Amino acid sequence: MAKEKIKIGVIPAGGKGTRLGRLGNYLPKSLVPLGQKPILYHIIKNLEMMGIEQIYLLVNYKSNLIKQYLKEENEFNNFKIRFLKSAPDLGLAEVILKTERFIKKPFVTILGDDFTKSPKLKQFTTIKLPKDAIVQEAVIIEKNQTILSQTCEIYINSKKQITKAVEKPQKPKSNYRGCGIYLFKPEIFKYIKKTKPSKLTGKKEITETINLIANKNKAYAWPISGINVNINTQSDLEGATKHLYG
C-alpha cells in the first residue's frame, strides 16, 4: 500500500443499542451518548484527525435519527456524507461490501461502536505499508483476558503481519486485541466475496476475511497506545465515559 492521502471513511452504524441501558432501547447504538455527544460524534472526530473528507455511513435501525443528527451537527458541515442502506441480518464483511460500487481507492473503516483515544491515530493513514498489503488493523495490548475473550484476539509476527485473528477466543493466548479501526485497499471486496460464514454467527464477518488475507501474508497490524473500548454494554459505556474525561 503506497503512501497516499486517504480521503474516504466508512462507518457501519446500523446496530441497535439494546444492551446500553434505557437510551439504547430507542436510539441506534451509534447515537447513544458518550459524554455530551453521541458515540458517532467521537468516531467522526477520529476520522477528521486522520484527514478523511468523505464518509459512507451504513445505516439500518432508526436511520432517520442518524440523518437528523448529522443534519443538525454543525461541526461536520465540511464532510461529504453519503448514507447507504444496510440490513440487520448481514455480517460486518457483507455490510462493508455494500460500499464496493462507490469506493475505488484505499479507505478507513471505523465501527459504529468504537471509542478510541490515541495520539497515534493521526498517523494511521500516513504510514507507508508494503505494496502487497490489503488491510491494516489497529491493535492494542490487552492484559484483561475477560475482555479478550469477548472481543477479537490478534496474533502478529516480527514484521507486524497479522498471522491469525480469533473472534471471542475461549482461551486467549495473544496479548493483542483488535480495535474496530481498519485501513483497506479496494481488493478487500474480492476477499469478502470469498469469505465463508463464521462458525460463531453464521454470517460473513470481517475477522474471517482478515484471516483469508493473513494466509496470503497481506494483513498488517498497527499497534496503538492509549484507550480503545468496544462499546457493547452499559459497563463498556461507563468505562469509555471515564476515559473520555480522564
NORPE-V767752 format. One record per residue. SS is DSSP state (h for helix, s for strand, l for the rest). PHI is phi in radians with two decimals (999 if undefined). NEAR is the number of other ideal C-beta (glycine too) atoms within 12 Angstrom. Layout:
SS|PHI|NEAR ; SS|PHI|NEAR
This chain:
l|999|29 ; l|-1.17|16 ; l|-1.26|16 ; l|-2.68|19 ; l|-1.31|17 ; l|-1.55|33 ; l|-2.02|24 ; s|-1.86|34 ; s|-2.18|45 ; s|-2.22|48 ; s|-2.22|51 ; s|-1.29|44 ; l|-2.33|48 ; l|-1.70|36 ; l|-1.42|39 ; s|-1.55|27 ; l|-1.93|35 ; l|-1.13|20 ; l|-1.79|22 ; l|-1.92|32 ; h|1.45|22 ; h|-1.03|14 ; h|-1.12|22 ; h|-1.18|30 ; l|-1.33|17 ; l|-2.33|17 ; l|-2.08|32 ; s|-1.04|39 ; h|-0.94|43 ; h|-1.20|44 ; h|-1.76|40 ; l|-1.11|44 ; s|-1.11|28 ; s|-2.14|38 ; l|1.31|21 ; l|-1.55|10 ; s|-2.26|22 ; s|-1.23|36 ; h|-0.91|44 ; h|-1.01|44 ; h|-1.01|31 ; h|-1.18|38 ; h|-1.13|45 ; h|-1.15|37 ; h|-1.11|31 ; h|-1.17|39 ; h|-1.11|39 ; h|-1.07|26 ; h|-1.10|25 ; h|-1.40|36 ; l|1.64|23 ; l|-1.24|37 ; l|-2.08|23 ; s|-2.22|28 ; s|-2.20|40 ; s|-1.84|36 ; s|-1.81|40 ; s|-1.62|39 ; s|-2.14|38 ; l|-2.65|28 ; l|-1.16|29 ; l|0.83|25 ; h|-1.07|29 ; h|-1.08|17 ; h|-1.22|27 ; h|-1.16|41 ; h|-1.09|23 ; h|-1.16|17 ; h|-1.05|31 ; h|-1.22|32 ; h|-1.20|14 ; h|-1.63|15 ; l|-1.46|21 ; h|-1.18|11 ; h|-1.14|16 ; h|-1.91|29 ; l|-1.13|13 ; l|-1.42|16 ; l|-1.47|26 ; s|-1.64|18 ; s|-1.98|30 ; s|-2.15|23 ; s|-1.70|28 ; s|-2.14|30 ; s|-1.38|23 ; l|-1.82|31 ; l|-2.61|20 ; l|-1.21|21 ; l|-1.69|14 ; l|-1.72|27 ; l|-1.35|31 ; h|-1.04|39 ; h|-1.08|39 ; h|-1.19|31 ; h|-1.11|36 ; h|-1.09|43 ; h|-1.07|36 ; l|-1.06|32 ; l|-1.60|35 ; l|-0.95|25 ; l|-1.22|12 ; l|-1.81|23 ; l|-1.98|29 ; l|-2.14|14 ; l|-2.26|26 ; l|-0.96|35 ; s|-2.56|40 ; s|-1.67|47 ; s|-2.16|49 ; s|-2.15|46 ; l|-1.18|42 ; l|-1.27|46 ; l|-2.14|41 ; s|-1.66|44 ; s|-2.18|44 ; s|-2.29|42 ; s|-2.27|31 ; l|-2.63|27 ; h|-1.16|14 ; h|-1.37|26 ; h|-1.04|36 ; h|-1.05|20 ; h|-1.55|23 ; l|-1.01|37 ; l|-1.69|38 ; l|-1.94|23 ; l|-1.15|27 ; l|-1.54|18 ; l|-1.79|31 ; l|-0.97|20 ; l|-1.05|14 ; l|-1.51|18 ; l|-1.17|34 ; l|-1.92|34 ; s|-2.46|47 ; s|-2.19|42 ; s|-2.02|46 ; s|-1.24|43 ; s|-2.28|40 ; s|-2.42|39 ; s|-1.20|24 ; l|-2.17|29 ; l|-1.59|13 ; l|-1.49|18 ; h|-1.13|18 ; h|-1.14|16 ; h|-1.11|27 ; h|-1.04|30 ; h|-1.24|20 ; h|-1.75|23 ; l|-2.18|35 ; s|-2.39|42 ; s|-1.61|35 ; s|-2.09|42 ; s|-1.82|29 ; s|-2.30|31 ; l|-1.79|17 ; l|-1.16|8 ; l|-1.59|16 ; l|1.12|25 ; s|-1.45|31 ; s|-1.34|40 ; s|-1.73|26 ; s|-2.87|28 ; s|-2.17|38 ; s|-2.17|31 ; s|-1.43|32 ; l|0.84|25 ; l|-1.16|27 ; l|-1.25|14 ; l|-2.31|12 ; l|-1.05|28 ; l|-2.12|15 ; l|-1.71|29 ; l|-1.68|20 ; s|-1.76|34 ; s|-1.97|40 ; s|-1.28|48 ; s|-1.64|42 ; s|-1.49|39 ; s|-2.30|47 ; s|-2.37|46 ; s|-2.09|42 ; s|-2.02|42 ; l|-1.56|33 ; l|-1.01|25 ; l|-1.07|28 ; h|-0.99|39 ; h|-1.12|30 ; h|-1.10|20 ; h|-1.29|31 ; h|-1.06|36 ; h|-1.13|17 ; h|-1.54|20 ; l|-1.22|29 ; l|-1.56|20 ; l|-1.01|20 ; l|-1.18|25 ; l|-1.21|15 ; l|-1.36|18 ; l|-1.99|21 ; l|1.34|14 ; l|-2.11|26 ; l|-1.37|31 ; l|-1.86|34 ; h|-1.16|40 ; h|-1.06|40 ; h|-1.19|33 ; h|-1.12|43 ; h|-1.10|46 ; h|-1.12|32 ; h|-1.04|30 ; h|-1.24|37 ; h|-1.08|31 ; l|-1.12|20 ; l|-1.73|22 ; l|1.06|20 ; l|-2.13|30 ; s|-2.00|45 ; s|-2.21|37 ; s|-1.78|41 ; s|-2.19|39 ; s|-1.12|29 ; l|-2.10|32 ; l|-1.87|18 ; l|1.81|23 ; s|-2.12|30 ; s|-2.45|41 ; s|-2.27|37 ; s|-1.54|37 ; l|-1.48|41 ; l|-2.02|31 ; l|-2.15|22 ; h|-1.06|20 ; h|-1.12|19 ; h|-1.05|31 ; h|-1.11|33 ; h|-1.13|21 ; h|-1.13|24 ; h|-1.11|32 ; h|-1.12|27 ; h|-1.10|17 ; h|-1.18|22 ; h|-1.03|25 ; h|-1.76|13 ; l|-1.50|12
